[in-house]
Amino acid sequence: MPSSSNEAAAREAIISAQPGRDSRFAPSNHAKTWRLWSGSCFLIVLLAVFGQNLWVLVNYTARSDLYSYILLVPFVSAYLLYIRRDRLPKNYGTDFRLAIVSLVIAAGIFIFSYWSNFEGGGPTDHNRLALLTLSFLCCLAAGGFFFFGRDWMRSAAFPLAYLIFMVPMPDSMRDALELASKSASAEVANLLFHLSGTPFIRDGAVFQLPNITIQVAQECSGIRSSLVLLMTGILAANLFLKTSWRRIVLVAFVIPLGILRNGFRILVIGLLCANVGPQMIHSPIHTRGGPVFFVLSLIPFLLLLWWLHKGETRARSLEAGRSS
């Protein structure tokens, strides 16, 4: 018996002496399980605290023509975490400083959303919903830093940062983007009408064509399709491209592509009204044609993505050939 115990002690000494196997700092499975369960309980409490506001957000976005995409954002983030689960650190930690900073920011936003409303002249219901959603995300980040640590949060940065698209835009930001998109789309439509050879007279956002006069309204800015296209571009850049400059090129391409798509839609509707009849202004191509033009805009987007990905693959192959 003494000899066997000595052999076991010797084996333990050899194992503990191996690099990276210091038992003093190796987290136990019990500690990991405790963190997972504690983090899950924190999430449940957080959902209970913000439950009413999140339910209002769900109902609001389900009825909104602009923000219906918000319902998909949590599922996209959850899927990104799932496919990257093997790359997430298995050794959890706690970053008290960042957890407290995130929690203080969340509490400040939460208090401001109610205090300013109580004082009068506060944010509108839409803006207050945006503030409360942002407060919820800050609390979620605080829980991540506390239960999983900075390294885990760094590895999960993109899936968690993608949740920012859950926050509805403030009214002023939405109006500014719609106005800018409307003006840019009118300029593109003006150029396309010239290229098509169609006789027309333009007065700002009003185009007088044969048989009809159309006005590019703020509601026709295509901001929703442009936002979804931007979200798609950011997601595709992160999933399929590795170099920073290629990611920037793909995402930056979305902005002129969205404006060109909207200008092309104005051109198509205008030509149909001028050549087929003014009743085409009430046709499905105008009232429900957004998804069709969105799909058409994906063609140049996917071609650029394919070209950038192919160039990246070729560059990696050349680099591997030189190194070997």
C-alpha positions as CSV (number, residue, x, y, z in Angstrom):
1,M,0.0,0.0,0.0
2,P,2.7,2.6,0.8
3,S,4.4,1.9,-2.5
4,S,1.2,2.3,-4.5
5,S,0.4,5.6,-2.7
6,N,3.9,6.8,-3.5
7,E,3.5,6.0,-7.2
8,A,0.1,7.9,-7.3
9,A,1.7,10.9,-5.6
10,A,4.6,10.8,-8.1
11,R,2.1,10.7,-11.1
12,E,0.3,13.7,-9.7
13,A,3.5,15.5,-9.3
14,I,4.5,14.8,-12.9
15,I,1.1,15.9,-14.2
16,S,1.1,19.1,-12.2
17,A,4.6,19.8,-13.4
18,Q,3.5,19.8,-17.1
19,P,3.2,23.2,-18.7
20,G,-0.3,24.7,-18.5
21,R,-1.5,22.1,-16.0
22,D,-1.0,24.1,-12.8
23,S,-3.9,22.8,-10.7
24,R,-3.9,25.9,-8.5
25,F,-5.3,27.9,-11.4
26,A,-7.3,25.3,-13.3
27,P,-11.0,26.1,-12.9
28,S,-13.1,23.1,-11.8
29,N,-16.1,21.9,-13.6
30,H,-18.2,22.8,-10.6
31,A,-17.1,26.4,-10.9
32,K,-18.0,26.5,-14.6
33,T,-21.4,24.9,-13.9
34,W,-22.0,27.5,-11.2
35,R,-21.2,30.3,-13.5
36,L,-23.4,29.0,-16.3
37,W,-26.4,28.5,-13.9
38,S,-25.8,31.9,-12.3
39,G,-25.6,33.5,-15.7
40,S,-28.8,31.8,-16.7
41,C,-30.6,33.0,-13.5
42,F,-29.3,36.5,-14.1
43,L,-30.7,36.4,-17.7
44,I,-34.1,35.2,-16.4
45,V,-34.2,38.0,-13.8
46,L,-33.2,40.5,-16.5
47,L,-35.9,39.4,-18.8
48,A,-38.4,39.7,-15.9
49,V,-37.3,43.2,-15.1
50,F,-37.5,44.4,-18.8
51,G,-40.2,41.9,-19.8
52,Q,-43.0,44.5,-20.2
53,N,-40.8,46.8,-22.3
54,L,-39.5,44.0,-24.4
55,W,-43.1,42.8,-25.1
56,V,-44.0,46.4,-26.1
57,L,-41.0,46.3,-28.5
58,V,-42.1,43.0,-30.0
59,N,-45.6,44.3,-30.6
60,Y,-44.4,47.6,-31.9
61,T,-41.9,46.0,-34.4
62,A,-44.4,43.4,-35.5
63,R,-46.8,46.2,-36.7
64,S,-44.0,48.5,-38.0
65,D,-43.1,48.7,-41.7
66,L,-39.7,50.0,-40.8
67,Y,-38.6,47.9,-37.8
68,S,-40.0,44.5,-38.5
69,Y,-36.4,43.2,-39.0
70,I,-35.8,43.7,-35.2
71,L,-37.6,40.5,-34.5
72,L,-34.9,38.5,-36.3
73,V,-31.9,40.1,-34.7
74,P,-31.8,38.1,-31.4
75,F,-32.0,34.8,-33.4
76,V,-29.2,35.9,-35.7
77,S,-27.0,36.7,-32.7
78,A,-27.9,33.4,-31.0
79,Y,-27.0,31.5,-34.2
80,L,-23.6,33.3,-34.5
81,L,-22.8,32.4,-30.9
82,Y,-23.8,28.8,-31.7
83,I,-21.6,28.4,-34.7
84,R,-18.7,29.9,-32.8
85,R,-19.1,28.0,-29.6
86,D,-15.9,26.1,-30.1
87,R,-13.9,29.3,-30.4
88,L,-15.3,30.8,-27.1
89,P,-13.0,30.5,-24.1
90,K,-13.9,27.6,-21.8
91,N,-12.2,29.2,-18.8
92,Y,-14.5,31.8,-17.4
93,G,-13.5,34.8,-15.3
94,T,-14.9,38.0,-13.9
95,D,-14.2,41.6,-14.9
96,F,-15.7,43.6,-12.1
97,R,-14.7,47.0,-13.6
98,L,-16.3,46.6,-17.0
99,A,-19.3,44.9,-15.4
100,I,-19.9,47.9,-13.1
101,V,-19.3,50.4,-15.9
102,S,-21.9,48.6,-18.1
103,L,-24.3,48.4,-15.2
104,V,-23.9,52.1,-14.3
105,I,-24.5,53.1,-18.0
106,A,-27.6,50.8,-18.1
107,A,-29.0,52.3,-14.9
108,G,-28.3,55.9,-16.1
109,I,-30.2,55.3,-19.3
110,F,-33.0,53.6,-17.5
111,I,-33.4,56.4,-15.0
112,F,-33.2,59.1,-17.6
113,S,-35.9,57.5,-19.8
114,Y,-38.4,57.7,-16.9
115,W,-37.1,60.8,-15.1
116,S,-37.2,63.0,-18.2
117,N,-40.7,61.7,-18.9
118,F,-41.8,62.5,-15.4
119,E,-40.3,66.0,-15.5
120,G,-42.2,66.8,-18.8
121,G,-40.8,67.4,-22.2
122,G,-39.1,64.0,-22.2
123,P,-38.6,61.6,-25.0
124,T,-41.5,60.3,-27.1
125,D,-42.8,56.7,-26.5
126,H,-40.7,55.6,-29.5
127,N,-37.6,57.2,-28.2
128,R,-38.2,55.9,-24.6
129,L,-38.6,52.4,-26.0
130,A,-35.2,52.8,-27.8
131,L,-33.6,54.0,-24.5
132,L,-35.0,51.1,-22.5
133,T,-33.9,48.6,-25.1
134,L,-30.4,50.1,-25.0
135,S,-30.5,49.8,-21.2
136,F,-31.4,46.1,-21.5
137,L,-28.4,45.5,-23.8
138,C,-26.1,47.3,-21.4
139,C,-27.3,45.1,-18.5
140,L,-26.8,42.0,-20.7
141,A,-23.2,43.2,-21.3
142,A,-22.7,43.7,-17.6
143,G,-23.8,40.1,-16.9
144,G,-21.4,38.8,-19.6
145,F,-18.5,40.6,-18.1
146,F,-19.4,39.5,-14.6
147,F,-20.1,35.8,-15.2
148,F,-17.9,35.0,-18.2
149,G,-15.1,37.6,-18.2
150,R,-13.4,39.9,-20.6
151,D,-11.8,37.2,-22.8
152,W,-15.1,35.5,-23.4
153,M,-16.8,38.8,-24.2
154,R,-14.0,39.7,-26.6
155,S,-14.5,36.4,-28.5
156,A,-18.3,36.9,-28.6
157,A,-18.0,40.6,-29.5
158,F,-19.5,40.5,-32.9
159,P,-22.6,38.4,-32.1
160,L,-23.3,40.5,-29.0
161,A,-22.6,43.8,-30.8
162,Y,-25.0,42.8,-33.6
163,L,-27.8,43.1,-30.9
164,I,-27.5,46.9,-31.3
165,F,-29.8,46.5,-34.3
166,M,-32.6,45.7,-31.7
167,V,-32.6,49.4,-30.8
168,P,-35.1,51.4,-32.9
169,M,-33.6,54.6,-34.3
170,P,-34.5,57.8,-32.5
171,D,-37.1,59.9,-34.4
172,S,-34.7,62.6,-35.3
173,M,-32.2,60.1,-36.7
174,R,-34.9,58.3,-38.7
175,D,-36.2,61.6,-40.2
176,A,-32.7,62.7,-41.1
177,L,-31.9,59.4,-42.9
178,E,-35.2,59.3,-44.7
179,L,-34.7,62.9,-45.9
180,A,-31.1,62.2,-47.0
181,S,-32.2,59.0,-48.8
182,K,-35.1,60.8,-50.5
183,S,-32.8,63.5,-51.8
184,A,-30.1,61.1,-53.0
185,S,-32.7,58.8,-54.6
186,A,-34.2,61.8,-56.5
187,E,-30.8,62.7,-57.9
188,V,-30.2,59.2,-59.1
189,A,-33.7,59.0,-60.6
190,N,-33.0,62.2,-62.4
191,L,-29.8,60.8,-63.9
192,L,-31.6,57.5,-64.9
193,F,-34.5,59.4,-66.5
194,H,-31.9,61.4,-68.6
195,L,-30.2,58.1,-69.6
196,S,-33.5,56.5,-70.6
197,G,-34.3,59.4,-73.0
198,T,-37.7,60.0,-71.3
199,P,-38.9,63.6,-71.6
200,F,-39.6,65.0,-68.2
201,I,-39.5,68.2,-66.1
202,R,-38.1,68.1,-62.6
203,D,-38.8,70.5,-59.7
204,G,-37.0,69.2,-56.7
205,A,-38.5,65.9,-55.7
206,V,-41.3,66.2,-58.3
207,F,-41.0,64.7,-61.7
208,Q,-43.5,65.6,-64.4
209,L,-43.6,62.8,-67.0
210,P,-45.9,62.2,-69.9
211,N,-49.4,61.3,-68.5
212,I,-48.4,61.7,-64.8
213,T,-46.6,63.7,-62.3
214,I,-44.9,61.8,-59.5
215,Q,-43.3,63.1,-56.3
216,V,-40.6,61.3,-54.3
217,A,-42.0,61.4,-50.8
218,Q,-40.1,60.8,-47.6
219,E,-42.1,57.5,-47.2
220,C,-40.5,56.3,-50.5
221,S,-37.0,56.7,-49.2
222,G,-36.4,53.0,-49.0
223,I,-34.8,53.3,-45.6
224,R,-36.0,49.9,-44.4
225,S,-34.5,48.0,-47.4
226,S,-31.3,50.0,-47.0
227,L,-31.1,49.1,-43.3
228,V,-31.7,45.4,-44.0
229,L,-29.1,45.6,-46.8
230,L,-26.6,47.2,-44.4
231,M,-27.2,44.5,-41.7
232,T,-26.8,41.9,-44.4
233,G,-23.5,43.5,-45.5
234,I,-22.1,43.7,-42.0
235,L,-23.1,40.0,-41.4
236,A,-21.6,38.8,-44.7
237,A,-18.4,40.8,-44.2
238,N,-17.8,39.2,-40.8
239,L,-18.7,35.6,-41.9
240,F,-17.0,35.4,-45.2
241,L,-14.1,38.0,-45.2
242,K,-11.1,38.1,-43.0
243,T,-9.2,41.2,-44.0
244,S,-10.4,44.6,-42.6
245,W,-10.1,46.6,-45.8
246,R,-12.3,44.1,-47.7
247,R,-14.9,44.1,-45.0
248,I,-14.9,48.0,-45.1
249,V,-15.3,47.9,-48.9
250,L,-18.3,45.5,-48.8
251,V,-20.1,47.5,-46.1
252,A,-19.4,50.8,-47.7
253,F,-20.7,49.5,-51.0
254,V,-24.1,49.0,-49.4
255,I,-24.8,52.8,-49.1
256,P,-24.5,53.7,-52.9
257,L,-26.2,50.4,-53.8
258,G,-29.2,51.2,-51.6
259,I,-29.5,54.7,-53.2
260,L,-29.1,53.3,-56.7
261,R,-31.8,50.6,-56.0
262,N,-34.2,53.2,-54.8
263,G,-33.5,55.5,-57.8
264,F,-34.0,52.5,-60.2
265,R,-37.3,51.8,-58.5
266,I,-38.5,55.4,-59.1
267,L,-37.4,55.0,-62.8
268,V,-39.3,51.8,-63.3
269,I,-42.5,53.2,-61.7
270,G,-42.2,56.4,-63.7
271,L,-41.7,54.6,-67.0
272,L,-44.6,52.3,-66.3
273,C,-46.9,55.2,-65.6
274,A,-45.7,57.1,-68.7
275,N,-45.9,54.2,-71.1
276,V,-48.6,51.9,-69.8
277,G,-50.8,54.3,-67.9
278,P,-51.1,56.5,-64.8
279,Q,-53.0,53.6,-63.0
280,M,-49.6,51.8,-62.6
281,I,-48.9,54.1,-59.7
282,H,-51.4,51.9,-57.8
283,S,-49.9,48.6,-59.1
284,P,-48.2,46.1,-56.8
285,I,-44.8,47.0,-58.3
286,H,-45.3,50.3,-56.4
287,T,-47.2,49.4,-53.3
288,R,-45.6,46.0,-52.6
289,G,-42.6,45.9,-54.9
290,G,-39.9,46.6,-52.2
291,P,-38.9,42.9,-51.8
292,V,-38.4,42.6,-55.6
293,F,-36.0,45.5,-55.8
294,F,-34.3,44.3,-52.7
295,V,-33.6,40.9,-54.3
296,L,-32.3,42.7,-57.4
297,S,-29.9,44.7,-55.3
298,L,-28.5,41.5,-53.8
299,I,-27.1,40.5,-57.3
300,P,-24.3,43.2,-57.4
301,F,-23.8,42.8,-53.7
302,L,-23.2,39.0,-54.0
303,L,-21.0,39.6,-57.0
304,L,-18.8,42.0,-55.0
305,L,-18.7,39.6,-52.1
306,W,-17.7,36.7,-54.4
307,W,-14.9,38.9,-55.9
308,L,-13.6,40.0,-52.6
309,H,-13.7,36.5,-51.1
310,K,-11.9,35.1,-54.2
311,G,-9.2,37.7,-54.0
312,E,-8.7,37.0,-50.3
313,T,-8.4,33.2,-51.0
314,R,-5.9,33.9,-53.7
315,A,-3.8,36.2,-51.5
316,R,-3.7,33.5,-48.7
317,S,-2.7,30.9,-51.2
318,L,0.2,33.1,-52.6
319,E,1.3,33.9,-49.0
320,A,1.3,30.2,-48.1
321,G,3.3,29.3,-51.2
322,R,5.9,32.0,-50.4
323,S,6.2,30.8,-46.8
324,S,6.7,27.2,-47.8
